[in-house]
Amino acid sequence: MKILVLNCGSSSIKYQLFSMVDSEWDVLAKGGVEKVGLKGSFLKHEKPSGEKVLLEGEILDHQTGIDYILGVLNSERHGCLKDLNEIDAVGHRVVHGGEMFNSSVFITDEVIKNMEECIDLAPLHNPPNLKGIGAISSLLPDVPQVGVFDTAFHQTMPKHAYMYGLPQALYKKYGIRRYGFHGTSHRFVTGRACEILDRDYNTQRIISCHLGNGASVAAIKNGKSVDTSMGFTPIEGLMMGTRCGDLDVGAVTYIMDKETIGTRSASTLFNKHSGMLGITGISSDMREIEEAADKGDDNAMLGMKMYDYRIKKYIGAYAAAMGGVDILIFTGGIGENGDVTRKGVCEDLEFLGIEINHSKNDNLRGKEMDISTSGSKVRVMVVPTNEELVIAQDTKGIVEGLANL
């Protein structure tokens, strides 16, 4: 079965084409369209050989962008398909499923209608996700489509974990509660870690740290998400590349009053100009911040301490919430490649049974590895995430299930 996985952002479209046979899989091609609807738009395409192709052109909307992608996949020079009919299904990353979706679903008109009702919860993300679905419906009308939701994995959280201390009327009226994000990533790496360690996923207490420009921690107990750091929106929780993370609501209203700014400007401040960028004044890129810290930059060193400290606090909190921890996982761009961050986070957590082997941790980049010492009570793992594979696997399972009805 050949499955095309699409991740449509506001001005970008990422894609991977998978060949799925039983439990085996291969990536036939991958790439992305950038600057959709903007000047200088282009498509980057990577072949299985690793050869990369850059194609520039006017890409006015998502349908044009996906049409370009299909054209490249089917092209004689750069493609891997003889005919677009070889595409058996399309899987879409969808950011927000609200309380309506607790698992991946076959996309129907009714599902699209329900997804549209979630737009208010993710106004920047769900509309382009829906545009991708609409484009495939137009370009490949007979191909089944599946939606895989970032929020679905966290729908197992108990009510006492996802509710805020607000009047219940606001929850009932507007759905204001903790939803959590990065669910597809947390789901993949926790399952993969248990495979590597040969442990029963449904008996483990796992803390998963997805650390990238966006970052979140999740607590998974006996195979279910029981808490996570991101909340109603992805701004809550850890300090991130440009997001502030946890912040006193009183500080928000105070800043808005003093700076005489409205909600839109405040949202931009807390989402785009805060976090590591705001603290360091250097960058949102951890590599540049580490380089500055090595040279003695005070703000860079402060930013890194704040970053590690907040992750450490969540690990302690989730260990308490689950009555202990068996596995600690690092994933995402920083989690997979940032040995300095992993070291800083794990430092002084020996009381929880967390001890890392520094010779294994140092300079480890993007590889699966158990970096804990032999005597560590908690297995500390680095597991590269693969959200696209999860989307492809869910799509395959749902489409095959429909065919067997």
C-alpha positions as CSV (number, residue, x, y, z in Angstrom):
1,M,0.0,0.0,0.0
2,K,1.3,3.5,-0.9
3,I,0.3,6.2,1.4
4,L,0.9,9.9,1.0
5,V,1.3,11.8,4.3
6,L,0.6,15.5,4.3
7,N,1.3,18.2,7.0
8,C,-0.2,21.5,5.8
9,G,0.8,24.6,7.6
10,S,-0.4,28.2,6.9
11,S,2.3,28.7,4.3
12,S,3.9,25.3,4.0
13,I,3.2,21.7,3.0
14,K,5.4,18.9,4.2
15,Y,5.0,15.4,2.6
16,Q,6.2,11.9,2.7
17,L,5.3,9.0,0.4
18,F,5.4,5.6,2.2
19,S,5.3,2.1,0.8
20,M,3.7,-0.1,3.5
21,V,3.8,-3.9,3.3
22,D,2.5,-5.7,6.4
23,S,4.7,-4.2,9.2
24,E,7.5,-3.2,6.9
25,W,7.8,0.3,5.4
26,D,9.9,2.5,3.2
27,V,10.0,6.2,2.4
28,L,9.8,6.5,-1.4
29,A,10.1,10.3,-1.4
30,K,9.7,13.3,0.9
31,G,9.9,17.1,0.8
32,G,8.0,20.2,1.2
33,V,6.5,23.3,-0.3
34,E,7.5,26.6,1.3
35,K,6.0,30.2,1.0
36,V,2.6,29.1,-0.2
37,G,0.8,32.2,-1.3
38,L,3.9,34.3,-1.0
39,K,6.6,35.5,-3.3
40,G,9.6,33.2,-3.9
41,S,7.6,30.0,-3.3
42,F,9.4,26.7,-4.0
43,L,9.2,22.9,-3.6
44,K,12.1,20.8,-2.1
45,H,12.0,17.2,-3.1
46,E,14.2,14.4,-1.8
47,K,14.5,11.0,-3.6
48,P,15.2,7.7,-1.8
49,S,18.9,8.0,-3.0
50,G,19.2,11.2,-1.0
51,E,19.4,13.4,-4.1
52,K,17.6,16.7,-3.5
53,V,15.7,18.8,-6.1
54,L,14.7,22.4,-5.7
55,L,11.8,23.6,-8.0
56,E,10.8,27.2,-7.9
57,G,7.4,28.4,-9.1
58,E,4.3,30.5,-8.3
59,I,2.3,28.5,-5.7
60,L,-0.7,30.6,-4.8
61,D,-2.6,28.2,-2.6
62,H,-2.5,24.8,-1.0
63,Q,-4.3,23.1,-3.9
64,T,-1.7,24.4,-6.3
65,G,1.1,23.3,-3.9
66,I,-0.4,19.7,-3.5
67,D,-0.8,19.6,-7.3
68,Y,2.9,20.4,-7.7
69,I,3.8,17.7,-5.2
70,L,1.7,15.1,-7.1
71,G,3.3,16.2,-10.3
72,V,6.8,15.7,-8.9
73,L,5.9,12.3,-7.5
74,N,4.6,11.3,-10.9
75,S,7.3,12.9,-13.0
76,E,9.6,10.9,-15.2
77,R,12.7,12.8,-14.1
78,H,12.2,13.1,-10.3
79,G,9.2,10.8,-9.5
80,C,8.7,7.4,-8.0
81,L,5.2,6.7,-9.3
82,K,4.2,5.7,-12.8
83,D,0.6,6.7,-12.2
84,L,-1.1,8.7,-9.4
85,N,-3.6,5.8,-9.1
86,E,-0.8,4.0,-7.2
87,I,-1.6,6.2,-4.2
88,D,-3.9,4.1,-2.1
89,A,-4.6,6.6,0.7
90,V,-3.7,10.0,2.1
91,G,-3.1,10.7,5.8
92,H,-3.3,14.2,7.2
93,R,-1.8,15.7,10.3
94,V,-4.6,17.7,12.0
95,V,-3.5,19.8,15.0
96,H,-6.7,20.1,17.0
97,G,-9.6,17.6,17.4
98,G,-11.1,19.1,20.5
99,E,-13.1,16.6,22.5
100,M,-14.7,15.2,19.4
101,F,-11.8,13.0,18.3
102,N,-9.9,10.7,20.6
103,S,-8.4,8.6,17.8
104,S,-7.5,8.8,14.1
105,V,-10.6,8.8,11.7
106,F,-11.6,8.1,8.2
107,I,-12.5,11.5,6.7
108,T,-16.1,12.0,5.7
109,D,-18.3,15.1,5.2
110,E,-19.5,14.7,8.8
111,V,-15.9,14.5,10.1
112,I,-15.0,17.7,8.1
113,K,-17.9,19.5,9.6
114,N,-16.8,18.5,13.1
115,M,-13.2,19.6,12.3
116,E,-14.5,23.0,11.1
117,E,-16.2,23.3,14.6
118,C,-12.7,23.0,16.1
119,I,-11.3,26.0,14.1
120,D,-11.8,28.4,17.0
121,L,-9.6,26.2,19.1
122,A,-6.7,26.3,16.5
123,P,-7.4,29.2,14.2
124,L,-3.8,29.2,12.8
125,H,-3.5,25.4,12.2
126,N,-6.8,23.7,11.5
127,P,-7.8,25.9,8.4
128,P,-4.7,24.9,6.4
129,N,-5.2,21.3,7.6
130,L,-8.7,21.4,6.1
131,K,-7.3,23.0,2.9
132,G,-5.1,20.0,2.4
133,I,-8.0,17.7,2.8
134,G,-10.1,19.8,0.4
135,A,-7.2,19.8,-2.2
136,I,-6.9,16.0,-2.1
137,S,-10.7,15.7,-2.5
138,S,-10.5,17.8,-5.6
139,L,-7.3,16.3,-7.1
140,L,-7.7,12.6,-6.1
141,P,-11.4,12.3,-5.4
142,D,-11.5,8.5,-5.2
143,V,-8.6,8.2,-2.7
144,P,-9.6,7.6,0.9
145,Q,-8.3,10.1,3.5
146,V,-7.5,9.8,7.2
147,G,-7.1,12.5,9.8
148,V,-4.6,12.0,12.6
149,F,-5.0,14.5,15.5
150,D,-2.2,16.0,17.7
151,T,-4.6,16.2,20.5
152,A,-6.2,12.7,20.3
153,F,-3.5,10.9,22.3
154,H,-4.2,13.1,25.3
155,Q,-7.9,12.5,25.4
156,T,-7.3,9.8,28.0
157,M,-6.3,12.5,30.6
158,P,-8.6,12.3,33.7
159,K,-10.9,15.3,34.3
160,H,-8.9,16.5,37.4
161,A,-5.8,16.8,35.2
162,Y,-7.4,18.6,32.2
163,M,-9.7,21.0,34.0
164,Y,-8.7,24.6,34.8
165,G,-9.7,26.4,38.0
166,L,-12.2,28.5,36.1
167,P,-16.0,28.6,36.4
168,Q,-17.3,25.4,34.9
169,A,-19.7,27.5,32.7
170,L,-16.6,28.5,30.6
171,Y,-15.7,24.9,30.0
172,K,-19.2,23.9,29.0
173,K,-19.7,27.0,26.8
174,Y,-16.3,27.3,25.1
175,G,-14.5,24.0,25.8
176,I,-11.7,25.7,27.8
177,R,-9.6,22.9,29.2
178,R,-6.2,21.3,28.8
179,Y,-5.9,19.5,25.4
180,G,-2.2,19.0,25.0
181,F,-0.3,18.7,21.7
182,H,2.6,16.7,20.2
183,G,0.4,13.6,20.9
184,T,1.5,11.7,17.8
185,S,5.2,12.2,18.7
186,H,4.7,11.2,22.4
187,R,2.7,8.2,21.3
188,F,5.4,7.0,18.9
189,V,8.5,7.5,21.1
190,T,6.9,5.9,24.2
191,G,5.9,2.8,22.2
192,R,9.2,2.6,20.5
193,A,11.1,2.9,23.8
194,C,9.2,0.0,25.2
195,E,10.0,-2.0,22.0
196,I,13.7,-1.3,22.4
197,L,13.7,-2.2,26.1
198,D,11.4,-5.2,25.5
199,R,8.9,-3.9,28.1
200,D,5.1,-4.1,28.3
201,Y,3.9,-0.6,27.3
202,N,0.8,-1.1,29.4
203,T,2.7,-1.5,32.6
204,Q,5.2,1.4,32.4
205,R,5.3,4.9,33.9
206,I,6.9,7.0,31.2
207,I,7.8,10.7,31.0
208,S,8.3,11.9,27.4
209,C,10.1,15.1,26.7
210,H,9.5,16.4,23.1
211,L,12.0,19.3,22.9
212,G,12.1,21.4,19.8
213,N,11.2,25.0,18.9
214,G,7.8,23.9,20.4
215,A,8.2,21.7,23.5
216,S,6.1,19.6,25.8
217,V,6.3,16.9,28.4
218,A,3.8,14.1,28.8
219,A,3.1,11.6,31.5
220,I,2.1,8.2,30.2
221,K,1.0,5.6,32.7
222,N,0.0,2.1,31.7
223,G,-0.2,3.1,28.1
224,K,-2.4,6.2,28.5
225,S,-1.6,9.9,28.6
226,V,-2.5,11.1,32.1
227,D,-1.1,14.6,31.9
228,T,0.9,16.9,29.6
229,S,2.4,20.4,29.8
230,M,0.8,22.1,26.9
231,G,-2.8,23.2,27.6
232,F,-5.7,24.9,25.9
233,T,-3.1,26.2,23.4
234,P,0.5,25.2,22.7
235,I,1.8,28.2,24.7
236,E,1.4,26.7,28.2
237,G,4.1,24.6,29.8
238,L,7.8,24.7,29.1
239,M,9.7,27.7,27.9
240,M,10.2,27.2,24.2
241,G,12.0,28.8,21.3
242,T,9.7,31.9,21.0
243,R,6.9,31.0,23.4
244,C,6.9,32.0,27.1
245,G,5.4,28.9,28.5
246,D,3.9,29.0,32.0
247,L,3.1,32.6,32.9
248,D,1.0,34.3,35.6
249,V,-2.3,35.5,34.1
250,G,-1.9,38.6,36.2
251,A,1.4,39.4,34.4
252,V,-0.5,39.1,31.1
253,T,-3.2,41.7,32.0
254,Y,-0.5,43.9,33.6
255,I,1.6,44.0,30.5
256,M,-1.5,44.6,28.3
257,D,-2.5,47.6,30.5
258,K,1.0,49.1,30.7
259,E,1.9,48.6,27.0
260,T,-1.7,49.5,26.0
261,I,-1.9,46.5,23.6
262,G,-4.8,44.3,22.7
263,T,-5.2,40.5,22.6
264,R,-3.7,40.1,19.1
265,S,-0.5,42.0,20.0
266,A,-0.3,40.2,23.3
267,S,-0.6,36.9,21.6
268,T,2.2,37.8,19.2
269,L,4.4,38.9,22.2
270,F,3.9,35.7,24.1
271,N,4.1,33.4,21.1
272,K,6.6,34.9,18.8
273,H,8.9,37.2,20.8
274,S,9.3,35.4,24.2
275,G,10.9,32.2,25.3
276,M,14.6,31.6,24.6
277,L,14.6,34.4,22.0
278,G,13.1,36.9,24.5
279,I,15.4,35.9,27.3
280,T,18.7,35.6,25.4
281,G,18.1,38.3,22.8
282,I,20.2,36.1,20.5
283,S,18.1,33.5,18.8
284,S,15.4,30.8,19.2
285,D,17.9,28.2,17.9
286,M,19.5,26.3,20.8
287,R,22.7,25.7,18.8
288,E,23.3,29.4,18.6
289,I,22.4,29.9,22.2
290,E,24.8,27.2,23.3
291,E,27.6,28.7,21.3
292,A,27.0,32.1,22.9
293,A,26.9,30.5,26.4
294,D,30.3,28.8,25.7
295,K,31.7,32.3,25.0
296,G,30.4,33.5,28.4
297,D,27.2,35.4,27.3
298,D,25.2,35.9,30.6
299,N,21.8,35.9,28.9
300,A,22.5,32.8,27.0
301,M,23.6,31.0,30.1
302,L,20.5,32.2,32.0
303,G,18.3,31.1,29.1
304,M,19.8,27.6,29.2
305,K,19.4,27.3,33.0
306,M,15.8,28.4,32.7
307,Y,15.1,25.9,29.9
308,D,16.6,23.0,31.8
309,Y,15.0,24.0,35.1
310,R,11.5,24.0,33.8
311,I,11.8,20.6,32.2
312,K,13.3,19.3,35.4
313,K,10.3,20.7,37.4
314,Y,7.8,18.9,35.1
315,I,9.7,15.6,35.4
316,G,9.5,15.9,39.1
317,A,5.8,16.8,39.0
318,Y,4.9,13.9,36.7
319,A,6.9,11.4,38.7
320,A,4.8,12.4,41.7
321,A,1.6,12.3,39.7
322,M,2.3,8.7,38.5
323,G,3.9,7.4,41.8
324,G,7.3,7.1,40.2
325,V,8.8,6.8,36.7
326,D,10.3,3.8,34.8
327,I,11.4,5.4,31.6
328,L,12.5,9.0,30.7
329,I,12.6,9.9,27.0
330,F,14.1,12.7,25.1
331,T,12.9,13.4,21.5
332,G,12.4,16.4,19.1
333,G,15.2,18.4,17.5
334,I,16.8,19.5,20.9
335,G,15.9,16.3,22.7
336,E,17.5,14.1,20.0
337,N,20.6,16.3,19.4
338,G,21.1,18.4,22.5
339,D,23.5,16.5,24.8
340,V,24.1,19.6,26.9
341,T,20.4,20.0,27.5
342,R,19.9,16.3,28.4
343,K,22.8,16.6,30.8
344,G,21.4,19.8,32.4
345,V,17.9,18.3,32.8
346,C,19.1,15.1,34.4
347,E,21.5,16.7,36.8
348,D,20.4,16.3,40.4
349,L,17.6,13.9,39.5
350,E,19.5,10.9,41.1
351,F,17.0,10.9,43.9
352,L,14.4,9.8,41.4
353,G,16.7,7.0,40.2
354,I,17.7,8.9,37.1
355,E,21.4,8.6,36.3
356,I,22.9,9.1,32.8
357,N,26.1,7.7,31.3
358,H,27.9,10.8,30.2
359,S,30.1,8.9,27.7
360,K,27.0,7.7,25.9
361,N,25.2,11.0,26.1
362,D,28.1,13.3,25.0
363,N,27.9,14.1,21.3
364,L,24.9,11.7,20.7
365,R,23.0,13.1,17.8
366,G,19.7,11.7,16.4
367,K,20.2,8.0,17.3
368,E,18.2,5.6,19.4
369,M,20.2,5.1,22.6
370,D,19.7,4.1,26.2
371,I,22.0,6.7,27.9
372,S,21.4,5.7,31.5
373,T,24.0,4.0,33.6
374,S,23.8,0.3,34.4
375,G,22.7,1.1,37.9
376,S,20.1,3.7,37.0
377,K,16.6,2.7,38.3
378,V,15.1,4.7,35.4
379,R,16.0,4.0,31.8
380,V,16.9,7.3,30.1
381,M,16.3,7.0,26.4
382,V,17.0,9.1,23.3
383,V,14.4,8.2,20.7
384,P,14.1,10.1,17.4
385,T,10.4,10.8,16.7
386,N,8.6,9.8,13.5
387,E,5.2,11.4,13.5
388,E,4.8,10.8,9.7
389,L,5.2,7.0,10.2
390,V,2.5,7.0,12.8
391,I,0.2,8.9,10.4
392,A,1.0,6.4,7.7
393,Q,0.4,3.4,10.0
394,D,-2.9,4.7,11.3
395,T,-4.0,5.5,7.7
396,K,-3.1,2.0,6.6
397,G,-5.0,0.4,9.5
398,I,-8.1,2.4,9.0
399,V,-8.3,2.0,5.2
400,E,-7.7,-1.7,5.5
401,G,-10.3,-2.0,8.2
402,L,-12.8,-0.3,5.9
403,A,-12.0,-2.7,3.0
404,N,-12.7,-5.7,5.3
405,L,-16.1,-4.5,6.3
